[in-house]
Amino acid sequence: MAHPFLGQILGSVLGGGGPSGLGGLGGLGGLGGLGGLGGGGLAQPGMSGRRGPLDAGGGRQALLLALLPLAMQWMRSRGGAQGVLQQFGQRGYGQTASSWVGTGANDQLPPEAVQQVMGDDALDGMARQLGVPREEVSQGMAEILPEVVDHLSPQGALHPEADRQLDLGQSTLQRLLGQLH
């Protein structure tokens, strides 16, 4: 199931058209409509014990936006988009992962699959960093990963520069989030 908010962000930072296929910041002007994300609206790393708007009404979009660069970083650490697809395939989710690359609808990824592939340590680290429960991280990653792979494969195959796009998208999002604090 496509997620419009993630699609807008990913289309802006990973591309989704254009001859080069590489993203830019063109569509990020619309992110001003995220409401309470400015002025410290996202949980800060290292602030364990302090709850922020991510878990106190800040909204699902804030969580997804905070998780997105972490998801991209995790993907790069696992061999990029191709490596992530292989890992999901090895855990029995190959058909699901293949749907993200195809031109049709993306099959939903259950949070349990994220837990199996990512492992407790990675999920716990992200949860601590964002100040949210691990279950929220699993659910968020289950929404994000299919969307990221989908944007890296606009014609039904992984873009040849998919890993470069991940790097650029991750650094762009980190800059953006830094400006919101």
C-alpha positions in Angstrom: 0.0 0.0 0.0 1.5 3.3 -1.1 2.1 5.9 1.6 1.5 9.4 0.2 3.7 11.2 2.8 6.6 8.9 2.3 6.1 9.0 -1.5 6.4 12.8 -1.4 9.5 12.8 0.7 11.2 10.0 -1.3 10.2 11.5 -4.6 12.0 14.7 -3.5 15.2 13.2 -2.2 15.6 10.0 -4.3 14.1 11.2 -7.5 11.2 9.8 -9.4 11.4 11.2 -12.8 14.0 13.3 -14.5 16.5 12.0 -17.0 19.2 11.3 -14.5 16.9 9.6 -12.0 18.7 11.2 -9.2 16.7 13.2 -6.7 16.9 16.8 -5.7 15.3 19.1 -3.3 12.7 20.4 -5.6 9.6 19.0 -3.8 10.8 19.6 -0.2 9.2 23.0 -0.1 6.0 21.3 0.7 7.4 19.9 3.9 6.6 23.1 5.7 3.1 21.6 6.2 4.4 19.1 8.7 3.2 21.2 11.5 4.8 20.8 14.9 8.1 19.3 13.6 10.0 22.6 13.9 11.5 23.9 17.1 12.6 20.5 18.5 9.5 18.6 17.4 11.5 15.4 16.9 13.0 13.4 19.7 16.7 14.1 20.1 19.3 11.4 20.1 20.7 10.8 23.6 17.6 12.2 25.4 16.5 8.9 26.9 13.9 9.4 29.5 12.5 12.5 27.9 9.5 11.8 25.7 9.0 14.1 22.7 6.2 14.7 20.3 6.9 11.5 18.5 5.1 9.6 21.2 3.0 12.4 22.6 0.8 13.4 19.8 3.5 14.5 17.3 2.1 12.1 14.8 2.9 9.3 12.5 4.5 11.5 9.9 7.1 12.8 12.4 8.1 9.3 13.3 8.4 8.3 9.6 10.4 11.4 8.8 12.7 10.7 11.8 13.1 7.0 10.8 13.7 7.6 7.1 17.4 8.5 7.3 18.0 5.7 9.7 16.3 3.3 7.3 18.6 4.5 4.5 21.7 4.2 6.7 20.6 0.6 7.7 20.1 -0.3 4.1 23.5 0.9 3.1 25.1 -1.1 6.0 23.4 -4.2 4.7 24.7 -4.0 1.1 22.4 -1.4 -0.3 19.0 -2.1 -1.8 20.1 -5.3 -3.4 21.5 -6.6 -0.1 18.3 -5.8 1.7 16.2 -7.6 -0.9 18.4 -10.6 -0.6 18.1 -10.6 3.2 14.3 -10.5 3.1 14.4 -13.2 0.5 16.5 -15.4 2.7 13.9 -15.0 5.5 11.0 -16.1 3.3 9.8 -12.7 2.2 11.3 -12.8 -1.3 8.0 -12.5 -3.1 7.0 -9.6 -0.9 10.3 -7.9 -1.5 10.1 -8.5 -5.3 6.8 -6.6 -5.4 8.6 -3.5 -4.2 10.9 -3.6 -7.3 8.1 -4.4 -9.8 5.9 -1.7 -11.3 2.7 -2.9 -9.6 1.5 -2.4 -6.1 3.9 -3.1 -3.2 3.0 -6.0 -1.0 2.8 -5.1 2.7 5.7 -6.0 4.9 4.7 -7.3 8.3 6.5 -5.8 11.3 7.6 -9.4 12.3 9.6 -9.6 9.0 11.4 -6.4 10.0 12.2 -7.8 13.4 13.5 -11.1 11.8 15.7 -9.3 9.3 16.9 -6.3 11.2 17.3 -8.0 14.6 16.7 -6.7 18.1 19.9 -4.8 18.4 19.3 -2.6 15.4 15.7 -2.0 16.3 16.5 -1.3 20.0 19.2 1.2 18.9 16.8 3.1 16.7 14.1 3.1 19.3 16.6 4.5 21.9 17.8 7.1 19.4 14.3 8.3 18.7 12.8 7.8 22.2 10.0 5.6 21.0 9.1 1.9 21.6 10.7 -0.7 19.4 7.3 -1.8 18.1 6.8 1.6 16.6 10.2 1.4 14.9 9.3 -2.0 13.5 6.0 -0.8 12.1 7.6 2.4 10.7 10.3 0.4 9.0 7.7 -2.0 7.6 6.2 1.1 5.9 9.4 2.8 4.9 11.5 -0.1 3.4 9.0 -1.0 0.6 8.7 2.7 -0.3 12.4 3.3 -0.5 13.0 0.2 -2.7 10.0 1.2 -4.9 11.5 4.7 -5.4 14.9 3.1 -6.3 13.3 1.0 -9.0 10.9 3.3 -10.9 10.9 1.1 -14.1 10.7 -2.2 -12.4 14.4 -2.8 -11.8 16.8 -1.3 -9.3 18.3 1.9 -10.7 22.0 1.4 -11.5 22.9 4.2 -9.0 20.5 3.1 -6.3 23.2 3.1 -3.6 24.4 6.5 -4.6 20.7 7.7 -4.4 20.5 6.2 -0.9 23.6 8.1 0.2 22.4 11.4 -1.3 18.9 11.0 0.1 20.2 10.2 3.6 22.4 13.2 3.7 19.7 15.5 2.3 17.2 14.2 5.0 19.8 14.7 7.8 20.3 18.3 6.7 16.6 18.9 6.5 16.0 17.4 10.0 18.9 19.4 11.3 17.2 22.6 10.1 13.9 21.7 11.8 15.5 21.6 15.3 
